[in-house]
Amino acid sequence: STTRTYDFVVEERRGAPDGVEKLMLVVNGQFPGPTIEANTGDRIVVNVTNKMSNSTAIHWHGLYQRGTNYYDGTDAITQCGIPPGASMIYNFTFDGWMGSTWWHAHSMTQYTDGIVGALVVHAKNESVPSYDGDLVLQLSDFYHTFSPALLNLYFTPGGLEGTPGNEPVPDGGVINGVGQYGNSANTPKAAFWNATLESNKTYRLRLVNTGSFVAMQFSVDNHTLTVVEADGTAVKPFEVSSASVAVAQRYSVLLRTNQSAGAYWIRAGLDQDAFTYDNPGTQTEIRGVIRYGVANSTMPDFELLDNPPSLPTGSPQELDTSDLVPVGGGPAPDATFQVYFTISMQYASTTGDNYLSKFLAFINSTSWEPLQGTSSLFSHLGNSTSDGSADLADSQLVTTINEQHVVQMVIDNLDDGDHPFHLHGHKFWIVGQGDGRFQGTSTIANNTAPMICDTLVIPAYTHAVLRFTGDNPGFWAFHCHIQWHMAAGLLFQFNVLPSESAKFDIPQYMLEQCK
Ligand code: C2O
């Protein structure tokens, strides 16, 4: 194994990925930021320098961080934010992890404005069919307004369409940082992310939704796709014509360049069902190009954009995650510890210490508030700064797992929105999903070979039953990955094996970054 070192300089910059200039937050002046590509077992050392005017933290989504919970990069949970002008070195290994994932700022809604990038981890024994080449496709919704301003509108009455809690509707989207909104959309003048491939080969497209709100419906004209990986889990090959990728989910799909030589549209459609109001200007389908057997400037027919070719009859359907079966999968172990959660969101007009008049998300009856300069992990270790400001805030829901357990989470989504939930530091088995509250049984119950992943959509008014082995010491967030919802408090924490995390040797300067 190798040690790979990166320097990330995070700064505020103006940029125009889709042709409309806006204030962005970016790493090394790039959007998306640098791709980290490594082999399983490699050590990654990233020196992050914060040149922004707010503190930040960088999270490595989906990794285990076994023994290095303090490098998980979750602001107010596993560290205090890196203060403006300061640096922090993340140092971790890809132990046992393989597949496709991403990194992003985990501090308020900073990644919405650009702090995202891909992580690709190769392994010899990945249990996916062989392929000739791979490409990362970061699919994302995109906003022209700087996210803190949108967040304010989202929280307060009179904000978006007069109602608090209407999620900001994106202006459009980007594929690998390229969109068409302001570039006379979909005319030959517009910019399209594009790739020139070779004919009669198999490519692994690593789809990552690096967006903030909506799922992206991905397809390639005239081609079917074979799903072989989801969230770092190899799955039995499953053929689809399109795949809906929710925020923070990842799928690898195989694309065979076996059609006539030419150029083909790639489409990433924004899930408009999630839109809470009309934004007539939104570009709802973002396009890119793949081509093979032709010159690398060849473009597909622009007339096809609004009249996509249909696939032959009998072609496969859309991806439904419940169709996926992990390679070598088996039953989940029996649960030895159960926790029950309800999700709800409402305008809270009580003026308690924390709940000012604003729209909030609740797990049970708590709403997470990421207090600046605090860290759940550090306060647990008794390493709070001299002024004691790192004390655990009361507003946080923390479930402690004192000994190794198979934890079963039962989650009732009582809200009218879909929530892509993500668990840090572990993957979970999806043992049940169904309509309404969980009352002992689920319509989709599977304990033969349930899917194993780290991000799952829990649709409106449904429940999910998930299990994970709580054997990885530290504070781990479980939260809705929609940035507006997380900022509204839709997050809770597991404190796994506190007697083990008490032994962590956390660099002193990290403790001193709490203030
Ligand atoms: Cu993608 Cu809490 O993370």
Boltz pocket constraint, residues with backbone or C-beta under 6 A from the ligand:
constraints:
  - pocket:
      binder: B
      contacts: [[A, 59], [A, 61], [A, 62], [A, 74], [A, 104], [A, 106], [A, 248], [A, 422], [A, 424], [A, 477], [A, 479], [A, 481]]
      max_distance: 6.0
